[in-house]
Amino acid sequence: VQLQASGGGLVQAGGSLRLSCAASGSGFSIRAMGWYRQAPGKQRELVVTITNGGSTNYADSVKGRFTISRDNAKNTVYLQMNSLKPEDTAVYYCNAVIVRNGIRTYWGQGTLVTVSS
């Protein structure tokens, strides 16, 4: 199973970006997907997760600005990021809890989001 993230880039404060993450492979099912981020010099932190039932868990810092959505048929999760702030600058990592001969957490390669002031 592989996770491929895309959509990062440079944006001015107040702008928007949309990240995508697609899971590919065979013989698996997804329990949950989500996004984490890691800013320079900081630990990786939760941004948001979504279960296969649609339950979400947002970090307080992004509530009201970021929206996660999921296309189960495409095994893809999206992160719409609005009203971006310089403190949102980080490498964003896609994450998925996948069932395939057991349960395991997979990570994507990361996509850089830079918000200029």
VOPAGU-2260 file (C-alpha; in pm, 1 decimal, decimal comma):
REM VOPAGU-2260
SITE   aa  ch    i         X         Y         Z
SITE  VAL   A    0       0,0       0,0       0,0
SITE  GLN   A    1     127,3     345,5     -89,2
SITE  LEU   A    2       3,9     691,7      -1,7
SITE  GLN   A    3      63,7     968,9    -253,5
SITE  ALA   A    4      12,2    1324,4    -133,5
SITE  SER   A    5      -5,7    1632,0    -351,2
SITE  GLY   A    6    -118,9    1992,6    -353,5
SITE  GLY   A    7     131,9    2177,8    -140,8
SITE  GLY   A    8     286,8    2504,9    -242,7
SITE  LEU   A    9     345,0    2869,4    -160,1
SITE  VAL   A   10      51,2    3091,6     -73,6
SITE  GLN   A   11       3,6    3430,4      87,3
SITE  ALA   A   12    -155,6    3464,3     426,1
SITE  GLY   A   13    -532,4    3450,8     393,7
SITE  GLY   A   14    -512,6    3230,4      89,2
SITE  SER   A   15    -622,2    2873,2      29,5
SITE  LEU   A   16    -472,7    2542,4     -73,7
SITE  ARG   A   17    -615,0    2196,6    -125,1
SITE  LEU   A   18    -417,2    1885,6     -44,9
SITE  SER   A   19    -496,2    1540,7    -174,7
SITE  CYS   A   20    -382,0    1197,8     -65,7
SITE  ALA   A   21    -458,0     877,2    -249,7
SITE  ALA   A   22    -401,3     526,1    -121,9
SITE  SER   A   23    -309,9     265,7    -380,0
SITE  GLY   A   24    -244,2    -103,1    -374,8
SITE  SER   A   25    -456,3    -413,4    -350,0
SITE  GLY   A   26    -636,4    -618,1     -91,4
SITE  PHE   A   27    -678,7    -352,0     169,2
SITE  SER   A   28    -944,7    -147,8     343,0
SITE  ILE   A   29    -908,4     184,8     517,1
SITE  ARG   A   30   -1020,6     246,6     873,2
SITE  ALA   A   31    -921,2     611,3     890,5
SITE  MET   A   32    -717,6     872,4     708,3
SITE  GLY   A   33    -580,7    1204,4     811,2
SITE  TRP   A   34    -322,5    1475,7     797,0
SITE  TYR   A   35     -38,5    1562,4    1027,7
SITE  ARG   A   36     214,8    1840,7     993,1
SITE  GLN   A   37     564,4    1918,4    1107,0
SITE  ALA   A   38     698,9    2270,1    1118,5
SITE  PRO   A   39    1074,2    2337,5    1126,6
SITE  GLY   A   40    1214,8    2260,4    1469,1
SITE  LYS   A   41     886,7    2122,9    1597,8
SITE  GLN   A   42     733,5    1782,2    1651,0
SITE  ARG   A   43     484,4    1633,2    1411,3
SITE  GLU   A   44     130,5    1721,3    1517,5
SITE  LEU   A   45    -221,2    1616,9    1431,7
SITE  VAL   A   46    -411,9    1837,6    1191,0
SITE  VAL   A   47    -724,0    1630,9    1133,5
SITE  THR   A   48    -840,9    1272,2    1094,3
SITE  ILE   A   49   -1151,0    1117,5     941,3
SITE  THR   A   50   -1282,9     765,8     992,7
SITE  ASN   A   51   -1444,9     552,7     725,5
SITE  GLY   A   52   -1772,8     642,6     889,9
SITE  GLY   A   53   -1705,9    1012,4     846,0
SITE  SER   A   54   -1622,3    1109,1    1203,6
SITE  THR   A   55   -1363,8    1384,3    1217,7
SITE  ASN   A   56   -1117,6    1512,6    1475,5
SITE  TYR   A   57    -963,8    1855,1    1414,6
SITE  ALA   A   58    -681,0    2026,3    1594,8
SITE  ASP   A   59    -807,9    2338,4    1768,1
SITE  SER   A   60    -566,0    2550,5    1567,8
SITE  VAL   A   61    -735,0    2464,3    1237,1
SITE  LYS   A   62   -1100,9    2438,5    1335,5
SITE  GLY   A   63   -1317,0    2659,9    1119,0
SITE  ARG   A   64   -1043,1    2704,1     859,2
SITE  PHE   A   65    -956,9    2354,3     739,2
SITE  THR   A   66   -1199,8    2093,1     610,5
SITE  ILE   A   67   -1125,8    1728,1     550,1
SITE  SER   A   68   -1326,9    1519,2     309,0
SITE  ARG   A   69   -1299,7    1168,8     176,4
SITE  ASP   A   70   -1387,1     981,0    -140,1
SITE  ASN   A   71   -1410,1     621,0     -26,4
SITE  ALA   A   72   -1448,8     491,6    -381,2
SITE  LYS   A   73   -1116,2     649,6    -475,7
SITE  ASN   A   74    -942,8     581,1    -143,0
SITE  THR   A   75    -860,8     949,6    -140,9
SITE  VAL   A   76    -874,1    1214,3     127,8
SITE  TYR   A   77    -871,0    1588,6      71,1
SITE  LEU   A   78    -776,7    1877,2     295,6
SITE  GLN   A   79    -919,5    2215,2     204,5
SITE  MET   A   80    -720,0    2481,5     384,0
SITE  ASN   A   81    -864,8    2832,3     395,7
SITE  SER   A   82    -758,7    3149,6     572,8
SITE  LEU   A   83    -405,0    3021,7     588,8
SITE  LYS   A   84    -165,4    3175,9     838,3
SITE  PRO   A   85     214,8    3185,2     842,4
SITE  GLU   A   86     205,0    2947,6    1139,0
SITE  ASP   A   87      43,6    2686,8     911,9
SITE  THR   A   88     375,7    2658,3     729,4
SITE  ALA   A   89     490,9    2298,6     758,9
SITE  VAL   A   90     539,4    1973,1     578,9
SITE  TYR   A   91     201,4    1804,8     570,4
SITE  TYR   A   92     191,9    1426,2     590,9
SITE  CYS   A   93     -93,4    1204,4     489,2
SITE  ASN   A   94    -170,4     914,3     721,7
SITE  ALA   A   95    -392,1     609,0     688,1
SITE  VAL   A   96    -487,9     323,4     918,7
SITE  ILE   A   97    -517,2      28,2     685,6
SITE  VAL   A   98    -637,3    -325,7     727,4
SITE  ARG   A   99    -437,8    -572,1     518,8
SITE  ASN   A  100    -329,7    -891,0     689,5
SITE  GLY   A  101    -358,7    -698,1    1013,3
SITE  ILE   A  102    -383,4    -330,4    1097,0
SITE  ARG   A  103    -103,5     -89,5    1021,7
SITE  THR   A  104     -48,5     284,5     993,4
SITE  TYR   A  105      94,2     412,8     666,4
SITE  TRP   A  106     247,0     752,2     592,6
SITE  GLY   A  107     274,9     949,9     272,6
SITE  GLN   A  108     587,8    1130,1     161,1
SITE  GLY   A  109     487,7    1475,1     282,3
SITE  THR   A  110     405,9    1790,7      92,8
SITE  LEU   A  111     537,7    2134,5     182,6
SITE  VAL   A  112     297,5    2417,3     254,0
SITE  THR   A  113     450,5    2762,0     287,8
SITE  VAL   A  114     239,7    3058,9     391,2
SITE  SER   A  115     400,3    3397,9     347,2
SITE  SER   A  116     303,4    3700,6     555,4
